[in-house]
Amino acid sequence: MVEHVCEKCEKVFKQKSQLDAHKNRKKPCKKDDTIEKIVERKVEEILSRVDTKQKPSPTFIEVCAGCGGLSTGFMEAGFEPILLNEINPKFCETLSRNHPGVRIENKDMLALNLTEFNGRVDVLMGGVPCQAFSQAGERMGLEDPRGKLIVEFNRLVLECNPKVILVENVKGLTTHNGGETLKGVIELFKNGGKYNLQTKVLNAKDYDVPQKRERIFIVGVRSDIGRAFEYPVPSKTNVLLRDVLVDVPPSIGAKYPESKKAVFDLVPPGGCWVDLPDDVKRSYMGERCLSSGGGKRGIARRMSMDEHCLTLTTSPCQKQTDRCHPLETRPFTVREYARIQTFPDTYVFLGGMSDQYKQIGNAVPVKLANAVAHQVKSVLSSA
Ligand SMILES: C[S@@+](CC[C@H](N)C(=O)[O-])C[C@H]1O[C@@H](n2cnc3c(N)ncnc32)[C@H](O)[C@@H]1O
């Protein structure tokens, strides 16, 4: 269900009209800073444990945290968050709701200053935006202002001096500009030998996630730690859509227009546009698209229960990346999206429907994040 939150006092309303009435009342609401004070005390308590070396759990900061897929995987592995930063206020609401007591900064990471955490945080990580590197995007790399955020991330590394740095990005980074962009990023993060860098593309399906989703994980371990990071070994189990599309809690979800539904009704589980009758194929795909070559197997794609879902995107019904539900003719609902990204059913996503799909579609699957987190933890346990 969509919830509407007052940015001032953080009161939650079920209907937008209630929020509007609340905002328009004669006596304006006041910011309740009780929560902020509790959060501040909690952060101080963690830092004082760090400073006095009574530190039972490893700590992390995440910038560009989205709705918290990566962070949740780390928390589930026993890490304590010191700070989560995210520029989108709706996504911050999601973070606050699911991680009460955690310090959340709703600002551009360019405006962050992490010097107060110098030497006091184990891991600095970030789902630093990938649009500039995305294979689907314009591939302008470091020329794109969003690509430059990588450089800003490195400034934050130097400010807080973490033992481990971790950046997750799209697989397209490996081939961007003939591999030169990734080489540049690695050189940057090495900081003249201060960090030892490793990179690997991991596929979420190998870590109990019912989805093919390839992402590069760039990991740097501070040289004085004297231990190499090892990427998680693939799990022995194989989780498929049929394992997660059971008893999914009801939720909002996008719908196909009638004309599109009529087309998808003709596609069997596991099939796509090639399974359509010729006349429907021609009218749905268009002559130009049909003669343009390439498999285009993502178009008019209906998933099968016996496979891994294709990579979820931030919008569930785009012509090039449709993934129709295996048994019903509709896109996956928000809660099905969350299941496929391995979020717990208790994880709440705030904002309107498209905000919710966007947050989930952008996230690192929690189980993949968790597998990586355990490996980071083992590097730190010897530090
Ligand atoms: C790929 S998503 C991160 C997903 C996240 N790691 C997760 O697992 O849920 C990237 C996020 O970076 C945020 N972002 C983009 N530019 C930013 C900036 N300049 N400062 C802070 N956050 C930013 C976006 O709003 C988006 O939520």
The ligand as a MOL file (V3000), in Angstrom:
LIG
                    3D

  0  0  0     0  0            999 V3000
M  V30 BEGIN CTAB
M  V30 COUNTS 27 29 0 0 0
M  V30 BEGIN ATOM
M  V30 1 C 21.8700 1.5310 -8.2080 0
M  V30 2 S 21.0070 2.4840 -7.0540 0 CHG=1
M  V30 3 C 21.6240 1.8400 -5.5370 0
M  V30 4 C 20.9650 0.6000 -5.0900 0
M  V30 5 C 21.3790 0.1490 -3.7210 0
M  V30 6 N 22.7760 -0.1940 -3.6390 0
M  V30 7 C 20.5410 -1.0280 -3.2710 0
M  V30 8 O 21.0860 -2.1230 -3.1830 0
M  V30 9 O 19.3390 -0.8530 -3.0100 0 CHG=-1
M  V30 10 C 21.8170 4.0430 -7.1090 0
M  V30 11 C 21.2260 5.0900 -6.2000 0
M  V30 12 O 22.0580 6.2420 -6.1940 0
M  V30 13 C 21.2440 7.3690 -5.9510 0
M  V30 14 N 21.9990 8.5560 -6.3430 0
M  V30 15 C 22.1970 9.0260 -7.6010 0
M  V30 16 N 22.9850 10.1110 -7.5890 0
M  V30 17 C 23.2750 10.3520 -6.2910 0
M  V30 18 C 24.0340 11.3520 -5.6390 0
M  V30 19 N 24.6570 12.3060 -6.3390 0
M  V30 20 N 24.1160 11.3130 -4.2940 0
M  V30 21 C 23.5000 10.3400 -3.5710 0
M  V30 22 N 22.7440 9.3670 -4.1550 0
M  V30 23 C 22.6510 9.3690 -5.4830 0
M  V30 24 C 20.0080 7.0910 -6.7840 0
M  V30 25 O 18.8950 7.8420 -6.3320 0
M  V30 26 C 19.8510 5.5810 -6.5990 0
M  V30 27 O 18.9430 5.2900 -5.5690 0
M  V30 END ATOM
M  V30 BEGIN BOND
M  V30 1 1 1 2
M  V30 2 1 2 3
M  V30 3 1 2 10
M  V30 4 1 3 4
M  V30 5 1 4 5
M  V30 6 1 5 6
M  V30 7 1 5 7
M  V30 8 2 7 8
M  V30 9 1 7 9
M  V30 10 1 10 11
M  V30 11 1 11 12
M  V30 12 1 11 26
M  V30 13 1 12 13
M  V30 14 1 13 14
M  V30 15 1 13 24
M  V30 16 1 14 15
M  V30 17 1 14 23
M  V30 18 2 15 16
M  V30 19 1 16 17
M  V30 20 1 17 18
M  V30 21 2 17 23
M  V30 22 1 18 19
M  V30 23 2 18 20
M  V30 24 1 20 21
M  V30 25 2 21 22
M  V30 26 1 22 23
M  V30 27 1 24 25
M  V30 28 1 24 26
M  V30 29 1 26 27
M  V30 END BOND
M  V30 END CTAB
M  END
